[in-house]
Structures are given as structure tokens and as C-alpha cells.
Amino acid sequence: MSVSSSTTDGARGRLAAALGIGFAVAVTIGHAVGPGILRAPGIAADYLPSFWPFMLVWVAGGLYALLGANAIAELATMTPRSGGHYALVRRGLGEFPGFVTGWSEWLALCGSTALVAILIGESAVAIFPDARASGVVALAVVALFTIVQWTGLRPGAATQIAATLLKIAALLAFVAACLWLGSRSPAAPTVVSTDHEGSLLLAFIPALQAVIYAYGGWSATIYFSEEFRDGPAVIPRALILSTLLITAIFLLINLAFLAVVSLPTLARTPHAAAVVAVRLFGPAASTILHGFVAVFLLSAVSATILMATRVLYSMSSDSLFWRGAREVNGGGTPDVALLISSIVSAAFVIAGSFESVIATLAVFVVAIHALSFLSLFVLRRTGRDIPRPWRAWGHPWTTGFVLAASLAFLGGVLVADVRSAISAGAVLVASVPLYLLMRRLRTGYVR
């Protein structure tokens, strides 16, 4: 079991050091293996409709995540605080960049919770029409995981592990069905036809953007950095192991898809698994697919709630949010931060307009990785005396590579989605007075 049975110290207002590497891997897979892998294959196939370039782009995405995990591992072991990229950027670049990172990260996680919960609700209603509105089901899912996590760190972590194991079982069953019932070789040549003119490199870049989005949750371990019972030593192992497993899962899923349908069939498909399910199961495909999606996404809701809670708790501990949110209950759960995060997620569900919010904050998500990588360069120069249980291998070359890739990716996102770029700029401008208000509240000028 990956959750310690020792007494937590949450009763003294601190997070409990009770987690193991099993939880770290479970929460990362639960978060990263989500809606992205159901959508990204269709986008990548549209740009790369031949086998080897298509598979290579998924390997390239895994390499980006692995090199990123290598750099983030050093930062996280230097700064073993729960709170995700917020804690790392705050230490490396200062309070205001940390504040912007934390707020955008927290809102993106709340929006993601709402999005995934809605998808579960839609699947449940499709299978059981008597379940009423999908929004009601989505709110029930958010409430259920909130209640479980409120009871304490140990049941919350155990639930995350169980939900991730359920996801893996569903994936393995789906992959086995594809490989067993599929009638084609994944590497079989196809007629290459695409609407995108130009070189392979020009086609590879937008395909890689979609793939990197699918890999986006590879850093989930660092949201719980101070809660591992074996200390910071767990973090590098968990980050690298999780990234390797996610890469293997994504490659296996794509091979399974291609055992059933060709790349031109996948191209521009918004839901690759749906096309595969129809080919495999015929009229029963809809029910099977909706059941698969509902089971598949449960662990993602659990993970995003856990992660959002830690970001808000960490910001509150630094007096960059209402100080009441730094309360930790006797079970080791930041209960006030959990309640606020779940209420915001539920508000996104009710509003039904969170897609535009997520699109805007996706710009920040890409920028956050770049800021984290930049923080390592800064701390290598200014924090030479800080203990480093892990040193990023290949630095500065490996870190420089992922930093340059992140900046290039960010530039591509800004050009491709001007509306979201403008909205992100507006959020950044609006964060300045909010940050100044938090500073005044902290120093006591406002009572």
C-alpha cells in the first residue's frame, strides 16, 4: 500500500507526510491519461497520415516530457513544498511570477475538473437516460470526490490509486479488444492524403503541439512534494517512472487504434476511440464507449481536485490568498482549500462556459512550464548552496532544449489562437491589482 498508516500531523495544521511512490504514479497517470489521448490522435493523423512519422511524434512528446521531468525533479527536490509549479516559480523567479503561476494553475485545474466531470455526466446520461441532466451527474461526481478527500489524506489517496487502477484495467481491456478483433497491421501502408501542404517538418510541428497537450499532466507529482513519507527522494523516481509509463501507454493506445482503422480514417476525428469502437462493436459501440469514458475519466476528476487544493493551500500559506485556506484538518487534508476549489469547479459546471476559460488558461499552462525551466537556470546561479538531492542530467543543454521547445510551443499557441492569447493578456493585466491587494492585506494596510 502506498499510503502510510502512521498518524498524520494534520491536527497541528501541517500537511501529513504519508504518501508513497505508488500514489505519485497513480495521480500522475490519473491526471495525464485523460481526454487528450482521445482527441490528439485525430489531430496528429491529420498532419502525419503515415505510420512512422505518426508514431515518432508520440515518441517526441514523451521525450519532451521526460526531459522536462528531469529538470523539474531538481527544482522540486530543492523546494519540497506541495503546490505544483507555483512553489517552484515563486522560489526561482520571485513572488509576482509565482502569484500569476499559482492563480492560473489553480483556475485551470478547477476548469479541468468541471470539464472532465461534465464528460462523465454526458456518458452516464447516454447509458442511463433516467439519470436526468448530465450537469447534475457532474456535480454529484465532484461532490463525491470532495467528500472522500475531506475525510483525510489516506482515504483520498487510496481512492486515487483505486480509480487509476480501474482506468488502467479499462484501457487494457480496450487495447486487448483492438488487438484481438482488429483486422489490420498497425504499420500497414496507407494512401497518404492531407490538406496540409509543405514539408514533413512543417506538418510535424502542429502535430507535436497536439501531442504535447495530451502529455500535459506529467508533472502531477510535484503538487504533493512535502507529503511523501520518504521525503524528496521519491520525487525524481516518481516523475521519471510516471513519464515513461505514460509514454508507453500512449504508444500502446495508438498502436491499438491502428490495428482497427487506418490513419486517414483517424484524421480530423474529434474522438478517435469512438471511430474505433464503431468499427469493432457496431450498434453496441455507443453504450460500450460511454461506459469506457465514464470509468476512464474518474481518476482524472480525483487528481485535479487533489492538485487544485494543494495550489490554493500553498498560496494561502504564503499569504497570497485568504489565510483561512491554509487550515489542515486532523486527517491531513487542507479542508478549506478543498472546499473552495470544489465550489469553483462546481460553478464552472453550472455556468457551462468553462471551455473558453480553459482555452485561455492553456496559454498559461504552456508558459508555466517555461517559467519553471527558467527557474532552474536562475537557481543554478543564485542558489548554489541549496541542497540538491537530484541534479538534472545534461543541464544546461537538456533544460535549455525543453525551455526552447516550450517557448516555441507557446509562440505557436499564441499565433494559432489569437483570441485566447488576448484573453490571457487581459488575465495577466488583471492579476497585477489583485496581487497588490494581497500584499496590502498581508502587511496589514487593509483590515
PyMOL commands that set and color helices and strands:
alter all, ss='L'
color gray80, all
select helices_A, chain A and resi 10-12+21-32+35-47+51-78+85-93+95-127+129-131+134-150+153-181+200-214+220-227+231-258+263-266+272-317+323-326+335-351+354-382+397-416+418-443
alter helices_A, ss='H'
color red, helices_A
deselect
rebuild
show_as cartoon
